[in-house]
Amino acid sequence: MNHKIMVRWLSRFFFYLDRYFIARRTLPPLNDVGLLCFRKLVYEEINARAREAVISLINQEREGEQIDRALLKNVLAIFVNIGMRNMECYVNDFEAELLSDTAGYYTRKASN
């Protein structure tokens, strides 16, 4: 979340450069560069642990426990936003594992 705030403020600070200098040189916008840096430096390191934590939260809620839904929503937004206008990261990094875990969960429930 802090990273989004930092990128937003930096893009506002460098608005003139982003709009004129970078556009004329056909370079990627500052928001995209910030997101790519976040993806490479942070997301690739923690996505497996974050995915496991989210699936664990979802399983806890399935069992009737109270969870922090705002936290869950913010973490899932990272999976969506990191794809830069497409759902590729969400689908490949999270959704496939969630569907697999969900199938296993309901298979166990049905056998009980």
Backbone as JSON, one array per atom type, in Angstrom:
{
  "sequence": "MNHKIMVRWLSRFFFYLDRYFIARRTLPPLNDVGLLCFRKLVYEEINARAREAVISLINQEREGEQIDRALLKNVLAIFVNIGMRNMECYVNDFEAELLSDTAGYYTRKASN",
  "N": [[0.82, -1.18, 0.0], [1.93, 1.24, 0.8], [3.73, 1.55, -1.24], [2.13, 2.14, -3.47], [1.21, 4.67, -2.76], [3.61, 6.1, -2.69], [4.44, 5.91, -5.41], [2.34, 7.26, -6.62], [2.65, 9.87, -5.57], [5.22, 10.47, -6.51], [4.77, 10.38, -9.27], [3.07, 12.55, -9.48], [4.78, 14.56, -8.65], [6.72, 14.5, -10.64], [5.2, 15.13, -12.87], [5.33, 16.87, -15.11], [7.66, 15.97, -16.44], [6.86, 13.35, -16.97], [4.69, 13.73, -18.64], [5.6, 15.23, -20.88], [8.49, 15.02, -21.52], [9.05, 12.22, -21.24], [7.04, 11.15, -22.81], [7.7, 12.13, -25.34], [10.04, 10.78, -25.83], [9.2, 8.25, -26.05], [9.16, 6.51, -23.81], [8.33, 4.27, -21.08], [5.57, 5.2, -18.92], [5.87, 6.8, -15.65], [4.31, 5.59, -13.64], [4.01, 2.97, -14.6], [6.68, 2.13, -14.6], [7.25, 2.26, -11.87], [5.5, 0.26, -10.97], [6.56, -1.97, -12.27], [9.07, -2.11, -11.04], [8.24, -2.65, -8.4], [7.08, -5.13, -8.84], [9.29, -6.7, -9.61], [11.11, -6.43, -7.44], [9.68, -6.85, -5.04], [7.15, -8.27, -5.26], [7.73, -10.7, -6.66], [9.23, -11.96, -4.75], [7.56, -12.4, -2.56], [5.12, -13.47, -3.38], [4.33, -16.19, -3.27], [4.17, -16.75, -0.51], [2.24, -14.88, 0.21], [0.06, -15.76, -1.27], [-0.41, -18.27, -0.03], [-1.12, -17.37, 2.52], [-3.47, -15.94, 1.99], [-5.15, -17.95, 0.98], [-5.27, -19.49, 3.25], [-6.65, -17.72, 4.95], [-9.1, -17.65, 3.6], [-9.89, -20.31, 3.89], [-10.19, -20.36, 6.66], [-12.39, -18.68, 6.94], [-14.29, -20.22, 5.63], [-14.64, -22.18, 7.48], [-16.09, -20.88, 9.36], [-14.91, -18.93, 10.92], [-14.09, -15.56, 11.92], [-12.66, -13.18, 9.77], [-10.31, -10.71, 8.6], [-11.67, -8.92, 6.31], [-11.09, -6.62, 4.82], [-8.32, -6.59, 4.73], [-7.91, -8.93, 3.24], [-9.12, -8.17, 0.84], [-7.39, -6.06, 0.07], [-4.95, -7.42, -0.31], [-5.63, -9.16, -2.39], [-6.1, -7.24, -4.31], [-3.53, -6.46, -4.9], [-2.59, -8.68, -6.35], [-4.21, -8.38, -8.59], [-3.61, -5.75, -9.54], [-0.88, -5.87, -10.07], [-0.63, -7.05, -12.49], [-0.79, -5.11, -14.41], [-3.05, -3.82, -15.96], [-4.14, -6.19, -16.93], [-5.36, -9.47, -16.15], [-3.5, -11.43, -15.77], [-1.46, -12.07, -13.8], [-3.04, -12.45, -11.53], [-4.64, -14.62, -12.33], [-2.7, -16.63, -12.99], [-0.94, -16.69, -10.75], [-2.53, -16.77, -8.47], [-5.34, -17.57, -8.77], [-5.36, -20.17, -9.91], [-4.19, -21.77, -7.91], [-6.03, -21.3, -5.86], [-8.39, -22.46, -6.9], [-7.59, -25.12, -7.05], [-7.12, -25.68, -4.32], [-9.7, -25.19, -3.36], [-11.14, -27.24, -4.61], [-9.97, -29.46, -3.35], [-10.69, -28.91, -0.7], [-13.55, -29.08, -0.74], [-13.8, -31.7, -1.57], [-12.77, -33.08, 0.62], [-14.71, -32.28, 2.48], [-17.0, -33.45, 1.37], [-16.4, -36.15, 1.58], [-16.45, -36.51, 4.29]],
  "CA": [[0.0, 0.0, 0.0], [2.83, 2.4, 0.82], [4.34, 1.69, -2.55], [1.18, 2.84, -4.34], [1.2, 6.08, -2.36], [4.88, 6.68, -3.14], [4.42, 6.04, -6.87], [1.38, 8.31, -6.96], [3.25, 11.17, -5.28], [6.34, 10.71, -7.43], [4.25, 10.72, -10.59], [2.58, 13.93, -9.4], [5.95, 15.43, -8.54], [7.37, 14.52, -11.94], [4.15, 15.16, -13.87], [5.79, 17.53, -16.34], [8.56, 15.05, -17.13], [6.09, 12.2, -17.42], [3.77, 14.09, -19.72], [6.24, 15.78, -22.06], [9.79, 14.45, -21.83], [8.97, 10.77, -21.4], [6.16, 10.87, -23.94], [8.43, 12.39, -26.58], [11.08, 9.76, -25.99], [8.46, 6.98, -26.07], [9.54, 5.69, -22.66], [7.13, 3.92, -20.3], [5.2, 6.19, -17.89], [6.44, 6.56, -14.33], [3.48, 4.62, -12.91], [4.36, 1.63, -15.07], [8.03, 1.82, -14.13], [7.12, 1.98, -10.44], [4.86, -1.03, -10.81], [7.52, -2.99, -12.69], [10.07, -2.23, -9.97], [7.59, -3.34, -7.31], [6.91, -6.53, -9.25], [10.57, -7.39, -9.62], [11.8, -6.4, -6.16], [8.88, -7.26, -3.89], [6.11, -9.24, -5.58], [8.3, -12.0, -6.99], [9.78, -12.55, -3.54], [6.56, -12.73, -1.53], [3.8, -13.88, -3.89], [3.97, -17.54, -2.81], [3.75, -16.66, 0.89], [0.98, -14.12, 0.25], [-0.98, -16.65, -1.78], [-0.71, -19.24, 1.01], [-1.81, -16.67, 3.6], [-4.83, -15.61, 1.53], [-5.91, -19.2, 0.93], [-5.5, -19.85, 4.64], [-7.75, -16.87, 5.43], [-10.35, -18.1, 2.96], [-10.26, -21.56, 4.56], [-10.68, -20.02, 8.0], [-13.76, -18.16, 6.8], [-15.15, -21.36, 5.29], [-14.9, -22.91, 8.72], [-16.94, -20.06, 10.21], [-14.15, -17.96, 11.71], [-14.1, -14.18, 11.45], [-11.38, -12.76, 9.2], [-10.23, -9.3, 8.2], [-12.0, -8.88, 4.88], [-10.41, -5.5, 4.19], [-6.97, -7.08, 4.45], [-8.03, -9.88, 2.15], [-9.4, -7.39, -0.37], [-6.18, -5.32, -0.31], [-3.95, -8.36, -0.82], [-6.09, -9.6, -3.71], [-5.91, -6.11, -5.23], [-2.14, -6.5, -5.36], [-2.52, -9.68, -7.42], [-4.87, -7.82, -9.77], [-2.91, -4.56, -10.03], [0.48, -6.16, -10.51], [-0.72, -7.48, -13.87], [-0.75, -3.93, -15.28], [-4.21, -3.74, -16.85], [-4.69, -7.48, -17.31], [-5.54, -10.34, -14.99], [-2.56, -12.54, -15.93], [-0.83, -12.44, -12.52], [-4.09, -12.98, -10.65], [-5.04, -15.95, -12.81], [-1.6, -17.59, -12.91], [-0.3, -16.77, -9.44], [-3.46, -16.96, -7.35], [-6.59, -18.26, -9.04], [-5.14, -21.6, -10.15], [-3.99, -22.39, -6.59], [-7.29, -21.21, -5.12], [-9.31, -23.46, -7.43], [-7.08, -26.42, -6.62], [-7.39, -25.8, -2.89], [-11.15, -25.28, -3.18], [-11.54, -28.6, -4.99], [-9.53, -30.33, -2.27], [-11.5, -28.61, 0.48], [-14.89, -29.63, -0.87], [-13.67, -33.15, -1.66], [-12.67, -33.53, 2.01], [-16.01, -32.06, 3.12], [-17.96, -34.41, 0.85], [-16.07, -37.48, 2.1], [-16.83, -36.57, 5.72]],
  "C": [[0.87, 1.25, 0.0], [3.46, 2.64, -0.53], [3.42, 2.43, -3.51], [1.15, 4.33, -4.03], [2.47, 6.76, -2.85], [4.9, 6.9, -4.65], [3.47, 7.16, -7.28], [1.98, 9.7, -6.72], [4.43, 11.47, -6.2], [5.84, 11.05, -8.83], [3.64, 12.12, -10.59], [3.74, 14.92, -9.38], [6.63, 15.59, -9.9], [6.36, 14.54, -13.09], [4.62, 15.75, -15.19], [6.72, 16.6, -17.12], [7.79, 13.88, -17.72], [5.24, 12.54, -18.64], [4.49, 14.52, -21.0], [7.54, 15.07, -22.42], [9.71, 12.96, -22.12], [8.1, 10.41, -22.59], [6.87, 11.09, -25.27], [9.49, 11.35, -26.86], [10.5, 8.35, -26.07], [8.98, 6.0, -25.01], [8.28, 5.32, -21.88], [6.84, 4.97, -19.23], [5.75, 5.8, -16.53], [5.62, 5.56, -13.51], [3.83, 3.2, -13.31], [5.74, 1.21, -14.59], [8.0, 1.5, -12.64], [6.51, 0.62, -10.18], [5.79, -2.17, -11.21], [8.61, -3.2, -11.64], [9.48, -2.97, -8.77], [7.45, -4.83, -7.61], [8.23, -7.29, -9.11], [11.18, -7.49, -8.22], [11.0, -6.98, -4.99], [7.95, -8.44, -4.24], [6.68, -10.62, -5.86], [8.87, -12.72, -5.77], [8.7, -13.07, -2.59], [5.27, -13.32, -2.08], [3.4, -15.27, -3.41], [3.48, -17.5, -1.37], [2.43, -15.91, 1.02], [-0.17, -14.99, -0.22], [-1.39, -17.67, -0.71], [-1.48, -18.59, 2.16], [-3.25, -16.36, 3.22], [-5.69, -16.86, 1.5], [-6.21, -19.69, 2.34], [-6.64, -19.02, 5.24], [-9.1, -17.32, 4.87], [-10.82, -19.4, 3.61], [-10.78, -21.31, 5.97], [-12.11, -19.5, 7.94], [-14.73, -19.27, 6.43], [-15.54, -22.15, 6.52], [-15.69, -22.09, 9.73], [-16.21, -19.05, 11.07], [-14.28, -16.57, 11.09], [-12.7, -13.83, 10.92], [-11.45, -11.27, 8.87], [-10.45, -9.21, 6.69], [-11.32, -7.73, 4.14], [-8.98, -5.88, 3.84], [-6.97, -8.02, 3.27], [-8.25, -9.15, 0.82], [-8.16, -6.64, -0.85], [-5.11, -6.24, -0.88], [-4.36, -8.86, -2.21], [-5.96, -8.48, -4.74], [-4.47, -6.05, -5.73], [-1.99, -7.5, -6.49], [-3.14, -9.15, -8.71], [-4.05, -6.69, -10.37], [-1.53, -4.85, -10.57], [0.51, -6.62, -11.97], [-0.74, -6.35, -14.88], [-1.81, -3.99, -16.38], [-4.65, -5.08, -17.45], [-4.68, -8.38, -16.08], [-4.55, -11.52, -15.0], [-1.95, -12.99, -14.59], [-1.86, -13.02, -11.56], [-4.43, -14.4, -11.05], [-3.92, -16.96, -12.59], [-1.07, -17.78, -11.49], [-1.26, -17.07, -8.3], [-4.63, -17.88, -7.69], [-6.41, -19.77, -9.24], [-4.96, -22.34, -8.82], [-5.28, -22.38, -5.77], [-8.27, -22.28, -5.6], [-8.89, -24.87, -7.02], [-7.38, -26.67, -5.14], [-8.88, -25.94, -2.62], [-11.66, -26.67, -3.53], [-11.16, -29.59, -3.9], [-10.37, -30.15, -1.02], [-12.87, -29.27, 0.39], [-14.87, -31.15, -1.07], [-13.57, -33.73, -0.24], [-14.01, -33.39, 2.72], [-17.02, -33.12, 2.68], [-17.67, -35.82, 1.39], [-16.42, -37.63, 3.57], [-18.33, -36.73, 5.82]]
}
